[in-house]
């Protein structure tokens, strides 16, 4: 597999973006773009947790429904979800129906709702590496880093769930804490 794919528009992109229109849009507009704010980062944490064991395109395609049933991932609203809400969500074919993941999102929302405004953002961004080399190839892109391991440990210490080091590295990539666009991709910073 080549590390780059040339789109129909003649633009070189990371090969994982492939030819799927939603993946291309996500690659071009979201992945690796600095994301700040407690609510957006809570949403990203939740969706990355739902992605564990699945393909990201599955999550992207279900994201509109996730946003609807989780009230746009507003932590103070999701924090009030109870057992009846979990059961309702387990019946919704528009999302990933996994009890542990749903319960993790509601529990994580309670933790975020109890934090000071901006605290989740500051906490997560405190683990962003100061410098990050542009990967020359996809093979150079790690699945886990010391920073994602440290973030995972701290989040788990605070009671968060579905925040393993691989999941947290994916969050770091998607929220722009690191730039893993490969050399030659039009989105590469370096």
N, CA and C atoms as an extended XYZ file, in Angstrom:
570
Properties=species:S:1:pos:R:3:atomname:S:1:resname:S:1:resid:I:1 pbc="F F F"
N         0.846       -1.181        0.000 N   UNK     1
C         0.000        0.000        0.000 CA  UNK     1
C         0.886        1.238        0.000 C   UNK     1
N         0.602        2.134       -0.885 N   UNK     2
C         1.327        3.391       -0.915 CA  UNK     2
C         0.911        4.220        0.288 C   UNK     2
N         1.802        5.106        0.723 N   UNK     3
C         1.507        5.940        1.880 CA  UNK     3
C         0.645        7.138        1.523 C   UNK     3
N         0.545        7.423        0.236 N   UNK     4
C        -0.278        8.518       -0.253 CA  UNK     4
C        -1.240        8.010       -1.309 C   UNK     4
N        -2.354        8.683       -1.429 N   UNK     5
C        -3.293        8.412       -2.502 CA  UNK     5
C        -3.559        9.756       -3.182 C   UNK     5
N        -3.609        9.740       -4.490 N   UNK     6
C        -3.920       10.956       -5.240 CA  UNK     6
C        -5.405       10.913       -5.550 C   UNK     6
N        -6.125       11.894       -5.027 N   UNK     7
C        -7.568       11.937       -5.231 CA  UNK     7
C        -7.942       12.313       -6.649 C   UNK     7
N        -9.219       12.183       -6.945 N   UNK     8
C        -9.727       12.559       -8.264 CA  UNK     8
C        -9.455       14.031       -8.543 C   UNK     8
N        -9.259       14.807       -7.470 N   UNK     9
C        -8.961       16.227       -7.610 CA  UNK     9
C        -7.465       16.497       -7.795 C   UNK     9
N        -6.661       15.402       -7.867 N   UNK    10
C        -5.223       15.534       -8.066 CA  UNK    10
C        -4.436       15.879       -6.816 C   UNK    10
N        -5.084       15.882       -5.654 N   UNK    11
C        -4.456       16.268       -4.387 CA  UNK    11
C        -3.937       15.031       -3.662 C   UNK    11
N        -2.662       15.052       -3.230 N   UNK    12
C        -2.121       13.916       -2.472 CA  UNK    12
C        -2.592       13.941       -1.017 C   UNK    12
N        -3.054       12.784       -0.557 N   UNK    13
C        -3.554       12.641        0.805 CA  UNK    13
C        -2.990       11.363        1.422 C   UNK    13
N        -3.070       11.291        2.757 N   UNK    14
C        -2.709       10.060        3.463 CA  UNK    14
C        -3.547        8.922        2.888 C   UNK    14
N        -2.914        7.786        2.651 N   UNK    15
C        -3.581        6.677        1.970 CA  UNK    15
C        -4.808        6.169        2.705 C   UNK    15
N        -4.839        6.294        4.055 N   UNK    16
C        -5.998        5.779        4.788 CA  UNK    16
C        -7.286        6.498        4.404 C   UNK    16
N        -7.175        7.697        3.832 N   UNK    17
C        -8.376        8.435        3.432 CA  UNK    17
C        -9.074        7.760        2.256 C   UNK    17
N        -8.314        6.965        1.487 N   UNK    18
C        -8.891        6.198        0.384 CA  UNK    18
C        -9.707        7.044       -0.563 C   UNK    18
N       -10.828        6.492       -0.996 N   UNK    19
C       -11.675        7.193       -1.948 CA  UNK    19
C       -13.062        7.464       -1.421 C   UNK    19
N       -13.352        7.058       -0.160 N   UNK    20
C       -14.668        7.287        0.429 CA  UNK    20
C       -14.859        8.787        0.681 C   UNK    20
N       -15.957        9.333        0.225 N   UNK    21
C       -16.195       10.778        0.325 CA  UNK    21
C       -16.172       11.266        1.776 C   UNK    21
N       -16.746       10.506        2.695 N   UNK    22
C       -16.769       10.937        4.101 CA  UNK    22
C       -15.371       10.886        4.706 C   UNK    22
N       -14.609        9.849        4.371 N   UNK    23
C       -13.232        9.773        4.851 CA  UNK    23
C       -12.397       10.932        4.296 C   UNK    23
N       -12.569       11.236        3.019 N   UNK    24
C       -11.836       12.346        2.414 CA  UNK    24
C       -12.171       13.664        3.103 C   UNK    24
N       -13.459       13.911        3.344 N   UNK    25
C       -13.876       15.124        4.030 CA  UNK    25
C       -13.267       15.173        5.434 C   UNK    25
N       -13.345       14.058        6.151 N   UNK    26
C       -12.800       14.001        7.504 CA  UNK    26
C       -11.292       14.274        7.489 C   UNK    26
N       -10.576       13.631        6.580 N   UNK    27
C        -9.134       13.843        6.446 CA  UNK    27
C        -8.822       15.311        6.163 C   UNK    27
N        -9.533       15.897        5.221 N   UNK    28
C        -9.241       17.247        4.773 CA  UNK    28
C        -9.676       18.328        5.761 C   UNK    28
N       -10.756       18.093        6.495 N   UNK    29
C       -11.337       19.153        7.314 CA  UNK    29
C       -11.181       18.975        8.822 C   UNK    29
N       -11.000       17.746        9.301 N   UNK    30
C       -11.019       17.528       10.745 CA  UNK    30
C        -9.756       16.895       11.310 C   UNK    30
N        -9.294       15.807       10.718 N   UNK    31
C        -8.223       15.012       11.309 CA  UNK    31
C        -6.938       15.822       11.400 C   UNK    31
N        -6.435       15.960       12.595 N   UNK    32
C        -5.199       16.693       12.804 CA  UNK    32
C        -5.383       18.187       13.013 C   UNK    32
N        -6.621       18.656       13.007 N   UNK    33
C        -6.904       20.073       13.245 CA  UNK    33
C        -7.078       20.271       14.751 C   UNK    33
N        -6.418       21.280       15.304 N   UNK    34
C        -6.486       21.538       16.748 CA  UNK    34
C        -7.938       21.707       17.195 C   UNK    34
N        -8.332       20.891       18.155 N   UNK    35
C        -9.688       20.893       18.680 CA  UNK    35
C        -9.622       21.252       20.159 C   UNK    35
N       -10.343       22.276       20.546 N   UNK    36
C       -10.364       22.706       21.938 CA  UNK    36
C       -11.801       22.793       22.439 C   UNK    36
N       -11.927       22.755       23.744 N   UNK    37
C       -13.232       22.874       24.393 CA  UNK    37
C       -13.610       21.575       25.070 C   UNK    37
N       -14.187       21.694       26.244 N   UNK    38
C       -14.564       20.498       26.998 CA  UNK    38
C       -15.582       19.645       26.246 C   UNK    38
N       -16.627       20.263       25.702 N   UNK    39
C       -17.655       19.491       25.010 CA  UNK    39
C       -17.105       18.807       23.760 C   UNK    39
N       -16.386       19.523       22.880 N   UNK    40
C       -15.846       18.835       21.701 CA  UNK    40
C       -14.866       17.715       22.062 C   UNK    40
N       -14.055       17.920       23.079 N   UNK    41
C       -13.110       16.869       23.465 CA  UNK    41
C       -13.818       15.705       24.152 C   UNK    41
N       -14.895       15.981       24.889 N   UNK    42
C       -15.701       14.907       25.455 CA  UNK    42
C       -16.336       14.093       24.333 C   UNK    42
N       -16.848       14.769       23.310 N   UNK    43
C       -17.408       14.055       22.160 CA  UNK    43
C       -16.344       13.185       21.503 C   UNK    43
N       -15.165       13.763       21.288 N   UNK    44
C       -14.082       13.013       20.632 CA  UNK    44
C       -13.698       11.804       21.474 C   UNK    44
N       -13.569       11.994       22.791 N   UNK    45
C       -13.246       10.880       23.688 CA  UNK    45
C       -14.313        9.787       23.592 C   UNK    45
N       -15.562       10.194       23.570 N   UNK    46
C       -16.671        9.237       23.512 CA  UNK    46
C       -16.668        8.461       22.206 C   UNK    46
N       -16.528        9.165       21.087 N   UNK    47
C       -16.541        8.498       19.786 CA  UNK    47
C       -15.327        7.600       19.601 C   UNK    47
N       -14.167        8.041       20.087 N   UNK    48
C       -12.976        7.183       20.000 CA  UNK    48
C       -13.187        5.924       20.839 C   UNK    48
N       -13.845        6.053       21.983 N   UNK    49
C       -14.149        4.877       22.799 CA  UNK    49
C       -15.096        3.928       22.086 C   UNK    49
N       -16.110        4.476       21.415 N   UNK    50
C       -17.031        3.639       20.649 CA  UNK    50
C       -16.306        2.951       19.493 C   UNK    50
N       -15.272        3.599       18.954 N   UNK    51
C       -14.553        3.044       17.804 CA  UNK    51
C       -13.726        1.824       18.174 C   UNK    51
N       -13.325        1.688       19.427 N   UNK    52
C       -12.442        0.584       19.836 CA  UNK    52
C       -12.940       -0.747       19.262 C   UNK    52
N       -12.097       -1.372       18.448 N   UNK    53
C       -12.425       -2.648       17.835 CA  UNK    53
C       -13.190       -2.533       16.530 C   UNK    53
N       -13.490       -1.336       16.102 N   UNK    54
C       -14.258       -1.116       14.880 CA  UNK    54
C       -13.482       -0.181       13.952 C   UNK    54
N       -13.999        0.024       12.749 N   UNK    55
C       -13.360        0.965       11.831 CA  UNK    55
C       -13.900        2.368       12.105 C   UNK    55
N       -13.055        3.361       11.877 N   UNK    56
C       -13.463        4.738       12.125 CA  UNK    56
C       -14.570        5.169       11.172 C   UNK    56
N       -14.596        4.635        9.955 N   UNK    57
C       -15.652        5.022        9.013 CA  UNK    57
C       -17.022        4.632        9.562 C   UNK    57
N       -17.093        3.537       10.308 N   UNK    58
C       -18.353        3.135       10.937 CA  UNK    58
C       -18.831        4.228       11.890 C   UNK    58
N       -17.913        4.766       12.675 N   UNK    59
C       -18.257        5.821       13.629 CA  UNK    59
C       -18.653        7.096       12.887 C   UNK    59
N       -17.890        7.460       11.859 N   UNK    60
C       -18.231        8.666       11.106 CA  UNK    60
C       -19.635        8.587       10.519 C   UNK    60
N       -19.989        7.425        9.999 N   UNK    61
C       -21.312        7.274        9.395 CA  UNK    61
C       -22.422        7.312       10.436 C   UNK    61
N       -22.114        6.896       11.653 N   UNK    62
C       -23.112        6.894       12.723 CA  UNK    62
C       -23.056        8.167       13.579 C   UNK    62
N       -22.076        9.027       13.332 N   UNK    63
C       -21.897       10.206       14.179 CA  UNK    63
C       -23.142       11.096       14.270 C   UNK    63
N       -23.864       11.356       13.188 N   UNK    64
C       -25.067       12.196       13.342 CA  UNK    64
C       -26.065       11.609       14.357 C   UNK    64
N       -26.242       10.307       14.320 N   UNK    65
C       -27.176        9.694       15.276 CA  UNK    65
C       -26.594        9.716       16.691 C   UNK    65
N       -25.291        9.455       16.830 N   UNK    66
C       -24.648        9.575       18.143 CA  UNK    66
C       -24.908       10.964       18.718 C   UNK    66
N       -24.695       11.987       17.907 N   UNK    67
C       -24.889       13.356       18.385 CA  UNK    67
C       -26.327       13.602       18.805 C   UNK    67
N       -27.252       13.025       18.065 N   UNK    68
C       -28.668       13.203       18.393 CA  UNK    68
C       -29.013       12.538       19.724 C   UNK    68
N       -28.678       11.264       19.872 N   UNK    69
C       -29.097       10.541       21.078 CA  UNK    69
C       -28.295       10.906       22.318 C   UNK    69
N       -27.085       11.447       22.134 N   UNK    70
C       -26.284       11.901       23.272 CA  UNK    70
C       -26.336       13.424       23.411 C   UNK    70
N       -27.385       14.051       22.867 N   UNK    71
C       -27.628       15.483       23.041 CA  UNK    71
C       -26.382       16.312       22.741 C   UNK    71
N       -25.812       16.062       21.583 N   UNK    72
C       -24.622       16.756       21.102 CA  UNK    72
C       -23.454       16.624       22.082 C   UNK    72
N       -23.466       15.541       22.849 N   UNK    73
C       -22.400       15.236       23.809 CA  UNK    73
C       -22.200       16.365       24.821 C   UNK    73
N       -23.298       16.975       25.224 N   UNK    74
C       -23.234       17.985       26.281 CA  UNK    74
C       -23.082       17.232       27.608 C   UNK    74
N       -21.902       17.336       28.247 N   UNK    75
C       -21.649       16.532       29.449 CA  UNK    75
C       -22.704       16.669       30.541 C   UNK    75
N       -23.198       17.875       30.787 N   UNK    76
C       -24.173       18.064       31.868 CA  UNK    76
C       -25.490       17.349       31.577 C   UNK    76
N       -25.826       17.183       30.314 N   UNK    77
C       -27.052       16.463       29.939 CA  UNK    77
C       -26.812       14.955       30.014 C   UNK    77
N       -25.724       14.494       29.409 N   UNK    78
C       -25.425       13.055       29.388 CA  UNK    78
C       -25.165       12.538       30.804 C   UNK    78
N       -24.656       13.387       31.680 N   UNK    79
C       -24.394       12.995       33.072 CA  UNK    79
C       -25.671       12.590       33.797 C   UNK    79
N       -26.812       13.070       33.329 N   UNK    80
C       -28.093       12.735       33.972 CA  UNK    80
C       -28.718       11.453       33.426 C   UNK    80
N       -28.085       10.829       32.428 N   UNK    81
C       -28.615        9.583       31.883 CA  UNK    81
C       -28.597        8.511       32.971 C   UNK    81
N       -29.663        7.740       33.014 N   UNK    82
C       -29.753        6.654       33.977 CA  UNK    82
C       -29.924        5.313       33.281 C   UNK    82
N       -30.243        4.280       34.048 N   UNK    83
C       -30.397        2.925       33.484 CA  UNK    83
C       -31.428        2.840       32.352 C   UNK    83
N       -32.525        3.593       32.450 N   UNK    84
C       -33.533        3.562       31.383 CA  UNK    84
C       -32.971        4.127       30.084 C   UNK    84
N       -32.137        5.163       30.191 N   UNK    85
C       -31.513        5.735       29.000 CA  UNK    85
C       -30.547        4.739       28.367 C   UNK    85
N       -29.797        4.041       29.197 N   UNK    86
C       -28.866        3.021       28.679 CA  UNK    86
C       -29.655        1.952       27.932 C   UNK    86
N       -30.743        1.485       28.516 N   UNK    87
C       -31.565        0.451       27.857 CA  UNK    87
C       -32.134        0.971       26.544 C   UNK    87
N       -32.584        2.227       26.527 N   UNK    88
C       -33.107        2.830       25.296 CA  UNK    88
C       -32.019        2.869       24.228 C   UNK    88
N       -30.815        3.275       24.619 N   UNK    89
C       -29.715        3.370       23.659 CA  UNK    89
C       -29.292        2.000       23.146 C   UNK    89
N       -29.399        0.979       23.966 N   UNK    90
C       -29.054       -0.377       23.528 CA  UNK    90
C       -29.991       -0.886       22.434 C   UNK    90
N       -31.154       -0.253       22.284 N   UNK    91
C       -32.116       -0.649       21.251 CA  UNK    91
C       -31.987        0.189       19.979 C   UNK    91
N       -31.099        1.179       19.981 N   UNK    92
C       -30.979        2.111       18.859 CA  UNK    92
C       -29.960        1.601       17.841 C   UNK    92
N       -30.448        1.121       16.710 N   UNK    93
C       -29.567        0.569       15.671 CA  UNK    93
C       -28.721        1.643       14.989 C   UNK    93
N       -28.998        2.899       15.259 N   UNK    94
C       -28.243        3.975       14.635 CA  UNK    94
C       -26.901        4.249       15.292 C   UNK    94
N       -26.652        3.600       16.445 N   UNK    95
C       -25.379        3.773       17.148 CA  UNK    95
C       -24.749        2.399       17.366 C   UNK    95
N       -23.604        2.388       18.026 N   UNK    96
C       -22.971        1.131       18.426 CA  UNK    96
C       -23.642        0.691       19.718 C   UNK    96
N       -24.289       -0.460       19.694 N   UNK    97
C       -25.055       -0.920       20.853 CA  UNK    97
C       -24.191       -1.824       21.727 C   UNK    97
N       -23.370       -1.194       22.526 N   UNK    98
C       -22.435       -1.898       23.404 CA  UNK    98
C       -22.623       -1.318       24.805 C   UNK    98
N       -23.164       -2.118       25.700 N   UNK    99
C       -23.498       -1.638       27.045 CA  UNK    99
C       -22.296       -0.979       27.729 C   UNK    99
N       -21.150       -1.628       27.699 N   UNK   100
C       -19.981       -1.084       28.379 CA  UNK   100
C       -19.578        0.279       27.848 C   UNK   100
N       -19.654        0.447       26.531 N   UNK   101
C       -19.273        1.725       25.921 CA  UNK   101
C       -20.304        2.808       26.247 C   UNK   101
N       -21.568        2.465       26.195 N   UNK   102
C       -22.622        3.433       26.539 CA  UNK   102
C       -22.493        3.851       27.993 C   UNK   102
N       -22.304        2.886       28.884 N   UNK   103
C       -22.159        3.207       30.298 CA  UNK   103
C       -20.885        4.006       30.560 C   UNK   103
N       -19.835        3.751       29.789 N   UNK   104
C       -18.608        4.533       29.934 CA  UNK   104
C       -18.867        5.995       29.567 C   UNK   104
N       -19.609        6.234       28.498 N   UNK   105
C       -19.897        7.615       28.089 CA  UNK   105
C       -20.700        8.328       29.174 C   UNK   105
N       -21.699        7.670       29.730 N   UNK   106
C       -22.501        8.337       30.760 CA  UNK   106
C       -21.681        8.573       32.028 C   UNK   106
N       -20.855        7.604       32.405 N   UNK   107
C       -19.992        7.785       33.571 CA  UNK   107
C       -18.943        8.853       33.334 C   UNK   107
N       -18.348        8.858       32.151 N   UNK   108
C       -17.352        9.876       31.811 CA  UNK   108
C       -17.990       11.264       31.816 C   UNK   108
N       -19.248       11.353       31.356 N   UNK   109
C       -19.949       12.639       31.366 CA  UNK   109
C       -20.100       13.162       32.788 C   UNK   109
N       -20.362       12.266       33.720 N   UNK   110
C       -20.493       12.694       35.123 CA  UNK   110
C       -19.175       13.282       35.636 C   UNK   110
N       -18.073       12.669       35.243 N   UNK   111
C       -16.767       13.183       35.663 CA  UNK   111
C       -16.531       14.563       35.052 C   UNK   111
N       -16.789       14.698       33.748 N   UNK   112
C       -16.568       15.975       33.067 CA  UNK   112
C       -17.490       17.050       33.648 C   UNK   112
N       -18.744       16.680       33.914 N   UNK   113
C       -19.692       17.653       34.470 CA  UNK   113
C       -19.238       18.155       35.842 C   UNK   113
N       -18.471       17.363       36.553 N   UNK   114
C       -17.963       17.763       37.858 CA  UNK   114
C       -16.665       18.547       37.801 C   UNK   114
N       -16.104       18.712       36.622 N   UNK   115
C       -14.853       19.463       36.455 CA  UNK   115
C       -15.154       20.941       36.250 C   UNK   115
N       -14.174       21.760       36.523 N   UNK   116
C       -14.296       23.198       36.249 CA  UNK   116
C       -14.299       23.423       34.736 C   UNK   116
N       -14.921       24.502       34.294 N   UNK   117
C       -14.939       24.838       32.864 CA  UNK   117
C       -13.508       24.944       32.351 C   UNK   117
N       -13.246       24.272       31.254 N   UNK   118
C       -11.925       24.296       30.637 CA  UNK   118
C       -10.948       23.288       31.203 C   UNK   118
N       -11.324       22.596       32.259 N   UNK   119
C       -10.397       21.663       32.910 CA  UNK   119
C       -10.092       20.452       32.040 C   UNK   119
N       -11.104       19.876       31.373 N   UNK   120
C       -10.847       18.717       30.514 CA  UNK   120
C        -9.925       19.113       29.367 C   UNK   120
N       -10.194       20.249       28.749 N   UNK   121
C        -9.356       20.741       27.659 CA  UNK   121
C        -7.907       20.891       28.125 C   UNK   121
N        -7.711       21.578       29.240 N   UNK   122
C        -6.349       21.808       29.751 CA  UNK   122
C        -5.670       20.493       30.103 C   UNK   122
N        -6.407       19.584       30.713 N   UNK   123
C        -5.847       18.284       31.079 CA  UNK   123
C        -5.393       17.526       29.844 C   UNK   123
N        -6.253       17.387       28.872 N   UNK   124
C        -5.915       16.593       27.689 CA  UNK   124
C        -4.762       17.216       26.912 C   UNK   124
N        -4.809       18.528       26.713 N   UNK   125
C        -3.759       19.191       25.949 CA  UNK   125
C        -2.432       19.218       26.705 C   UNK   125
N        -2.465       18.995       28.011 N   UNK   126
C        -1.200       18.971       28.765 CA  UNK   126
C        -0.332       17.778       28.360 C   UNK   126
N        -0.915       16.798       27.686 N   UNK   127
C        -0.176       15.615       27.258 CA  UNK   127
C         0.310       15.709       25.806 C   UNK   127
N        -0.033       16.785       25.118 N   UNK   128
C         0.418       16.951       23.733 CA  UNK   128
C         1.935       17.121       23.729 C   UNK   128
N         2.628       16.366       22.893 N   UNK   129
C         4.088       16.510       22.856 CA  UNK   129
C         4.485       17.882       22.321 C   UNK   129
N         5.578       18.392       22.823 N   UNK   130
C         6.056       19.699       22.373 CA  UNK   130
C         6.519       19.685       20.927 C   UNK   130
N         7.140       18.600       20.515 N   UNK   131
C         7.627       18.471       19.144 CA  UNK   131
C         7.243       17.090       18.629 C   UNK   131
N         6.944       17.027       17.362 N   UNK   132
C         6.515       15.753       16.776 CA  UNK   132
C         6.997       15.727       15.330 C   UNK   132
N         7.804       14.751       14.996 N   UNK   133
C         8.339       14.645       13.638 CA  UNK   133
C         7.258       14.177       12.668 C   UNK   133
N         7.269       14.750       11.484 N   UNK   134
C         6.348       14.314       10.436 CA  UNK   134
C         6.729       12.913       10.003 C   UNK   134
N         5.782       11.974       10.052 N   UNK   135
C         6.127       10.623        9.599 CA  UNK   135
C         6.339       10.603        8.088 C   UNK   135
N         7.407        9.937        7.678 N   UNK   136
C         7.686        9.808        6.250 CA  UNK   136
C         6.776        8.770        5.615 C   UNK   136
N         6.384        7.764        6.406 N   UNK   137
C         5.540        6.680        5.914 CA  UNK   137
C         4.493        6.343        6.966 C   UNK   137
N         3.472        5.636        6.550 N   UNK   138
C         2.446        5.182        7.496 CA  UNK   138
C         3.035        4.233        8.532 C   UNK   138
N         4.075        3.485        8.152 N   UNK   139
C         4.720        2.556        9.078 CA  UNK   139
C         5.362        3.287       10.253 C   UNK   139
N         5.674        4.556       10.079 N   UNK   140
C         6.275        5.352       11.150 CA  UNK   140
C         5.240        5.922       12.119 C   UNK   140
N         3.970        5.793       11.804 N   UNK   141
C         2.926        6.323       12.668 CA  UNK   141
C         2.691        5.320       13.802 C   UNK   141
N         2.925        5.735       15.050 N   UNK   142
C         2.759        4.803       16.162 CA  UNK   142
C         1.295        4.589       16.515 C   UNK   142
N         1.034        3.520       17.238 N   UNK   143
C        -0.307        3.272       17.771 CA  UNK   143
C        -0.416        3.799       19.195 C   UNK   143
N         0.725        3.870       19.877 N   UNK   144
C         0.794        4.295       21.270 CA  UNK   144
C         2.086        5.092       21.436 C   UNK   144
N         2.041        6.097       22.288 N   UNK   145
C         3.240        6.871       22.615 CA  UNK   145
C         3.322        7.032       24.127 C   UNK   145
N         4.468        7.439       24.643 N   UNK   146
C         4.546        7.707       26.083 CA  UNK   146
C         3.509        8.739       26.527 C   UNK   146
N         3.225        9.724       25.675 N   UNK   147
C         2.228       10.744       26.018 CA  UNK   147
C         0.822       10.156       26.090 C   UNK   147
N         0.480        9.276       25.142 N   UNK   148
C        -0.865        8.684       25.184 CA  UNK   148
C        -0.993        7.719       26.351 C   UNK   148
N         0.095        7.056       26.708 N   UNK   149
C         0.078        6.193       27.893 CA  UNK   149
C        -0.115        7.014       29.164 C   UNK   149
N         0.558        8.158       29.242 N   UNK   150
C         0.421        9.030       30.411 CA  UNK   150
C        -0.989        9.620       30.491 C   UNK   150
N        -1.531       10.041       29.342 N   UNK   151
C        -2.899       10.569       29.319 CA  UNK   151
C        -3.877        9.503       29.782 C   UNK   151
N        -3.740        8.297       29.251 N   UNK   152
C        -4.616        7.201       29.626 CA  UNK   152
C        -4.551        6.926       31.127 C   UNK   152
N        -3.343        6.868       31.657 N   UNK   153
C        -3.174        6.619       33.103 CA  UNK   153
C        -3.878        7.677       33.941 C   UNK   153
N        -3.688        8.940       33.572 N   UNK   154
C        -4.290       10.023       34.351 CA  UNK   154
C        -5.809       10.014       34.242 C   UNK   154
N        -6.330        9.783       33.046 N   UNK   155
C        -7.783        9.722       32.884 CA  UNK   155
C        -8.363        8.548       33.665 C   UNK   155
N        -7.720        7.407       33.603 N   UNK   156
C        -8.190        6.245       34.372 CA  UNK   156
C        -8.126        6.519       35.868 C   UNK   156
N        -7.070        7.199       36.308 N   UNK   157
C        -6.940        7.533       37.719 CA  UNK   157
C        -8.127        8.376       38.177 C   UNK   157
N        -8.630        9.206       37.285 N   UNK   158
C        -9.769       10.067       37.596 CA  UNK   158
C       -11.110        9.348       37.435 C   UNK   158
N       -11.071        8.102       36.966 N   UNK   159
C       -12.294        7.312       36.847 CA  UNK   159
C       -12.854        7.167       35.448 C   UNK   159
N       -12.211        7.765       34.447 N   UNK   160
C       -12.693        7.625       33.068 CA  UNK   160
C       -12.516        6.189       32.592 C   UNK   160
N       -13.413        5.778       31.674 N   UNK   161
C       -13.353        4.437       31.100 CA  UNK   161
C       -13.295        4.510       29.582 C   UNK   161
N       -12.810        3.424       28.972 N   UNK   162
C       -12.608        3.323       27.515 CA  UNK   162
C       -11.662        4.434       27.041 C   UNK   162
N       -10.582        4.602       27.788 N   UNK   163
C        -9.579        5.620       27.486 CA  UNK   163
C        -8.186        4.994       27.490 C   UNK   163
N        -8.059        3.830       26.870 N   UNK   164
C        -6.766        3.158       26.803 CA  UNK   164
C        -5.760        3.953       25.993 C   UNK   164
N        -4.474        3.602       26.073 N   UNK   165
C        -3.439        4.382       25.399 CA  UNK   165
C        -3.565        4.417       23.875 C   UNK   165
N        -4.037        3.352       23.255 N   UNK   166
C        -4.224        3.367       21.802 CA  UNK   166
C        -5.382        4.289       21.436 C   UNK   166
N        -6.458        4.202       22.189 N   UNK   167
C        -7.613        5.072       21.963 CA  UNK   167
C        -7.235        6.528       22.171 C   UNK   167
N        -6.431        6.787       23.190 N   UNK   168
C        -6.023        8.167       23.462 CA  UNK   168
C        -5.047        8.679       22.409 C   UNK   168
N        -4.226        7.796       21.834 N   UNK   169
C        -3.368        8.279       20.749 CA  UNK   169
C        -4.215        8.631       19.529 C   UNK   169
N        -5.233        7.838       19.248 N   UNK   170
C        -6.140        8.167       18.142 CA  UNK   170
C        -6.805        9.517       18.394 C   UNK   170
N        -7.182        9.771       19.635 N   UNK   171
C        -7.756       11.068       19.984 CA  UNK   171
C        -6.734       12.178       19.771 C   UNK   171
N        -5.483       11.944       20.171 N   UNK   172
C        -4.439       12.954       19.986 CA  UNK   172
C        -4.247       13.277       18.505 C   UNK   172
N        -4.311       12.252       17.658 N   UNK   173
C        -4.177       12.469       16.219 CA  UNK   173
C        -5.367       13.260       15.676 C   UNK   173
N        -6.560       12.794       16.010 N   UNK   174
C        -7.753       13.400       15.420 CA  UNK   174
C        -8.006       14.809       15.918 C   UNK   174
N        -7.546       15.125       17.139 N   UNK   175
C        -7.797       16.457       17.692 CA  UNK   175
C        -6.619       17.399       17.501 C   UNK   175
N        -5.619       17.002       16.724 N   UNK   176
C        -4.519       17.884       16.385 CA  UNK   176
C        -3.456       18.048       17.451 C   UNK   176
N        -3.468       17.205       18.475 N   UNK   177
C        -2.402       17.259       19.475 CA  UNK   177
C        -1.086       16.777       18.873 C   UNK   177
N        -1.201       15.934       17.864 N   UNK   178
C        -0.067       15.518       17.048 CA  UNK   178
C        -0.502       15.603       15.593 C   UNK   178
N         0.442       15.773       14.698 N   UNK   179
C         0.153       15.817       13.269 CA  UNK   179
C         0.790       14.589       12.636 C   UNK   179
N        -0.033       13.588       12.342 N   UNK   180
C         0.474       12.360       11.723 CA  UNK   180
C         0.122       12.251       10.246 C   UNK   180
N        -0.170       13.387        9.596 N   UNK   181
C        -0.283       13.362        8.138 CA  UNK   181
C         1.113       13.042        7.607 C   UNK   181
N         1.201       12.077        6.696 N   UNK   182
C         2.514       11.648        6.207 CA  UNK   182
C         3.103       12.674        5.243 C   UNK   182
N         4.410       12.639        5.141 N   UNK   183
C         5.125       13.546        4.229 CA  UNK   183
C         4.551       13.425        2.823 C   UNK   183
N         4.299       14.552        2.227 N   UNK   184
C         3.736       14.587        0.874 CA  UNK   184
C         2.236       14.839        0.863 C   UNK   184
N         1.570       14.584        1.976 N   UNK   185
C         0.138       14.878        2.073 CA  UNK   185
C        -0.042       16.396        2.098 C   UNK   185
N        -1.051       16.875        1.434 N   UNK   186
C        -1.250       18.328        1.375 CA  UNK   186
C        -1.524       18.928        2.744 C   UNK   186
N        -1.951       18.120        3.716 N   UNK   187
C        -2.251       18.622        5.060 CA  UNK   187
C        -1.037       18.602        5.988 C   UNK   187
N         0.068       18.058        5.544 N   UNK   188
C         1.261       17.949        6.399 CA  UNK   188
C         1.767       19.325        6.778 C   UNK   188
N         1.988       19.472        8.088 N   UNK   189
C         2.507       20.762        8.584 CA  UNK   189
C         3.988       20.886        8.305 C   UNK   189
N         4.690       19.739        8.314 N   UNK   190
C         6.148       19.789        8.172 CA  UNK   190
C         6.635       19.512        6.794 C   UNK   190
